[in-house]
Amino acid sequence: MENIFLRAWWVPALRGVLGIAFAVLAIAWPGLTLLSLVALFAAYAILAGIASLAGALRHRAGGDLRWDAVILGLVSIGAGLVAAYHPAATALLLVLIMGANALVVGVLDVLAAIRLRRTIAGEWLLALAGLASIVFGALVFARPGAGALALVWLVSLYAFVTGALLLGLGLRMRTLGRTRDAEHDRRVLPDRRMAPAR
């Protein structure tokens, strides 16, 4: 299982880049309306979900599919599609969809981090990203009627923090994978300098 996570380092890294891009666009967009924020969220959720699904399917080993990544991908894609296909729905419903998506993704990220704690270093980044998602989801459900400006800042902060943590995790997993590959190559390939002269 460890090798699957190290080979799929690009999944959390891509989720992180998408989250940071979402946050920057949400804050930098002049006169951002709630409808535009929902459209941005829909694109972010769909792309992040596709990345999770692709990583789970591409790196399954011997029929061992990472169901947590599949569920995470399906939930994200589902939330994004609901937001994209029902943009005229009430703002409250769309905000609650964002909150529910964050709660589910957060719980799945924390569970994945707990499962990984003995196999890779740096799983705490995934756990922190999951906790940030859970906190964001809880805040949304606690204050669903918050003003649009407060919502933009809250969503942007959530996306940026989780994005930075996931990007850090992805890059750390990439480094660990390369280090393990180099150690494996040194063990497998004999040193020619030590070969007896003929």
Long-range contacts (C-beta under 8 A, 24 or more apart in sequence): 1-61, 1-64, 1-119, 2-116, 2-119, 2-120, 3-61, 4-59, 4-60, 4-61, 4-64, 4-66, 5-116, 5-119, 5-120, 5-173, 6-120, 6-173, 6-174, 6-176, 6-177, 6-180, 7-59, 7-177, 8-55, 8-56, 8-58, 8-59, 8-173, 9-170, 9-171, 9-173, 9-174, 9-177, 10-51, 10-55, 10-170, 10-174, 11-51, 11-52, 11-54, 11-55, 11-69, 11-170, 12-126, 12-166, 12-167, 12-169, 12-170, 12-173, 13-166, 13-167, 13-169, 13-170, 13-171, 13-174, 14-48, 14-51, 14-170, 15-48, 15-51, 15-52, 15-163, 15-166, 15-170, 16-162, 16-163, 16-164, 16-165, 16-166, 16-167, 16-168, 16-169, 16-170, 17-163, 17-167, 18-44, 18-47, 18-48, 18-51, 18-163, 19-44, 19-48, 19-159, 19-160, 19-162, 19-163, 19-164, 19-166, 19-167, 20-159, 20-160, 20-163, 20-164, 20-167, 21-163, 22-156, 22-159, 22-163, 23-155, 23-156, 23-157, 23-158, 23-159, 23-160, 23-163, 24-160, 26-152, 26-155, 26-156, 26-159, 27-152, 27-153, 27-156, 32-152, 33-148, 34-91, 34-94, 34-148, 34-151, 35-87, 37-148, 37-151, 37-152, 37-155, 38-83, 38-87, 38-94, 39-83, 39-84, 39-87, 41-80, 41-83, 41-94, 41-98, 41-155, 42-80, 42-81, 42-83, 42-84, 43-80, 43-84, 44-80, 44-159, 45-76, 45-77, 45-79, 45-80, 45-83, 45-101, 46-76, 46-77, 46-80, 46-81, 46-84, 47-80, 48-76, 49-73, 49-74, 49-75, 49-76, 49-77, 49-78, 49-80, 50-77, 52-76, 53-77, 68-108, 68-111, 68-112, 68-115, 69-112, 71-108, 72-104, 72-105, 72-108, 72-109, 75-101, 75-104, 75-105, 75-108, 76-101, 76-105, 91-148, 92-144, 92-145, 95-140, 95-144, 95-151, 96-140, 96-141, 96-144, 98-140, 98-155, 99-136, 99-137, 99-138, 99-139, 99-140, 99-141, 99-144, 100-137, 101-137, 102-133, 102-134, 102-136, 102-137, 102-140, 102-158, 103-133, 103-134, 103-137, 103-138, 103-141, 105-130, 105-133, 106-130, 106-131, 106-132, 106-133, 106-134, 106-135, 106-136, 106-137, 107-134, 109-133, 110-134, 120-173, 120-176, 121-172, 121-176, 122-168, 122-169, 122-172, 122-173, 122-176, 123-169, 125-165, 125-166, 125-168, 125-169, 125-172, 126-165, 126-166, 126-169, 128-165, 129-161, 129-162, 129-165, 129-166, 129-169, 132-158, 132-161, 132-162, 132-165, 133-158, 133-162
